[in-house]
Amino acid sequence: MRIAAIMTDSPFPLHEDTGAPSGKPDERALLGELRNGNRDAAEELVRASYRKIWGLLFRLTGGDGELAADLTQETYRKAWAALPRFDGRSTFSTWVFRIAYTTWLNHRRRPRPVVPMNERVAARIRSGDPDAETLAARSQQNERLRRAVLDLPDPQRQLVVARFWGEVPVRELAAAEGISSQALRKRLRKAMAILRDTLEVTS
């Protein structure tokens, strides 16, 4: 299967930035209320960013929803502890993304048992479902894409993960890196070229 099809069919898709407004709540106001002890503000901040953070960790952990939930909780615990150091140069969700990514990296470095085949795929194969072979092939393709992303050098991996799995806008990534959006897009294109080459070699 061609790389474009792998990316399109994968549960870890690489979406393009549409530049459409996100309709985010007023984060600065909510952060101010949170620092004043307003728990409702904390709940609103979590509600606005939780889906993206959990989705990011779900992809990074290879579709392990339970582990993704555990790492998401750990991420927010770290975020609340570090909140006094948040300077507001990026959005709250972008800041939490960085914490989530570091939390995943720390987890990845711990010794752990081999992760078994996805339970849903394994169950379909055991049941003799006629689509089992297709499911297994698709699962392998998705895992190849995920591993190709994780095998990128760390700066490029973090960039690709942030943009496509964390859904962090280009302008925010550029601001965090202290470069122009054009320069950021150039780095992204280079990382994507490496990723495509890797997938084509392993296809």
N, C-alpha and C positions, 0 to 999 in steps of 0.2 A: 504493500500500500504506500502511496506517495505521502511525503511528509505533510503536505497541506491537508490531506484527508485525516491523518493521524491527529493533527491539531484540532480539526473541526469536530471529529467524533469523540474526542477525549472528554472525560468529566473534568479535566484540567485545561480548559480552552484558553487560548491566547487572544483576548479581545482587543480591539483597537480603541483608542481614546476618542470618544465622540465630542468631547468638550461641552456636553450638555450640562446645565446647572443641576446640582445634586439635591437641592432643597434641604440642606443641612440646617439644624437648629443653630441659634446664636451661641457658638461654643464659648466665646469670651465671657458672655453674660452668665452662662451656666457654670463656668469655671470659677467666676467670682462668687457666685452663690454657694458653690461647693466649698470654697475656702472659708465661707462664713458658716459652714455647718449644715447647709441645706441638703438633706439626703435625697430629696426629689430630684435635685439637679444631678446628683451622681447617677441615679437610675436613668435619667434622660440621656446622659452621656453614654452610658453602657448600651442603652437601647439603640442609639444612633450608630454605634460602631460594632456591636457584638456580631452581627451577621457576617460582616467582612472579616473580622478577626477569626471567628470560628471557621469560616470558609477557607481562609488562608491556611490555618493549621490543619484542617481536614485534608487539604491538598498535600501539604508538606509531609504529613504522616501516612500518605498513601491510602487515604480513605478510611482511616480508623476514627470513627465518630466519637467513641468513648475517650480515646486518648486526646483527641482534639478538644473535647470539652474540658478535660482535666488541665491541659496546657492553657486553655483560654482563661480558666479560673485563676491559674497561677499568674498569667499575664496581668490580669486586672488587679490582683493583690500587689504585684510589683509596681503597677502604675499608681495605685493610691499611696503606696509608701514613698514613691519618688515624686509625687505631685508638687511638693514645694519647689522642686528644681525645674519644673516645666516652665520654659521661658516664653511660650506662645509664638515662637517663630514659625512653627508649622501648625497644622490643625491637630486637634486632640487625637483624631483617628490615625493620622500619620505617625504621631509620636507613639501611640499604643502599638501600631504596626511594628515599629522598630523593637519595642520591648518583646512583642510576640515572636519576632524572628530570632532574637537572642535567646529567648526561652526555649524555642525549638532547637537551636544550635546546641544549647547546654544539654538538652535531653538526648540529642543525637550522639553526643560524645560519651554518654553513659553506656556501660556494657549492658546489652539486652539480648534476649533470645531471638532466634530467627522468626520473622513475621510469617505466619502461614498464609496460604492462598486465601483470597477474599472469600468469606463464608458463603455469600450468595452465589458466587460462581461455582464453588465446590459443591453446593447443594444441587445446583442445576445439573452438574456433571453426574453426580451420584444417581439422580432421578432418571437419567437417560433422556432428558429433554432434547428434542431435535436441534434446538438452538444452542446446545451446550458448547459445541465446537466453536461456533461464532463468538459466544460469550467469552470463552477462554482466550481466543485469539485477540479479541478486543481488549481484554484485561491485560494481556501481555504487551500490547501496543501502548496502552495507557501507562503501564509501569515503565516502559522504555522511555517515554516522553518525560515522566517524572524524574527518572534517574539521570537522564541527559541534562535536565535543568539543575539537579543537585550536584552534578559533576562539574558544572561551570566553575571557574575561579571565583572565590568568594565575592569580590566586588561586583562582578557581572551577575553572579547568581542572585545576590541581594537585589540588584537592580531589576532583573527580569521578574523575580518573585514579587517585588513591591509593585511593579507596574501592572503585571498581568494577573497575578493571583491575589495580591492585596488591593488591587484596583486604585492605587494611589495615583492621582493625576500627575502628568508630566511636569506641570508648573510647580507643584509642591516638591517633587523629587529634585527638580533643578534648584529650587530655593534651598533645600536641605543640603545639597552638594555644593552650593555657592557658585553655580555655573548657569549659563543661559539654557533656555528650553531647547534651542537648536543643538547645543553641545550635548545635552542630555539625550536627545533623540539619536545623535550620532553614536553615542556609547551603546544605546539600545540596539541599533542596527548591527553593530559589531558583535554584540552578544548573541543576537538572533542568528547571525551568519554562522557563528561557531556551533550553535545549537542545531541548526539545519544540517551542517556538515556531519556532526556526530550522529544524528538520526539516520542520515543517508548511508553512512558507513555500517551502521548496525541493523539496517533494514533487510 
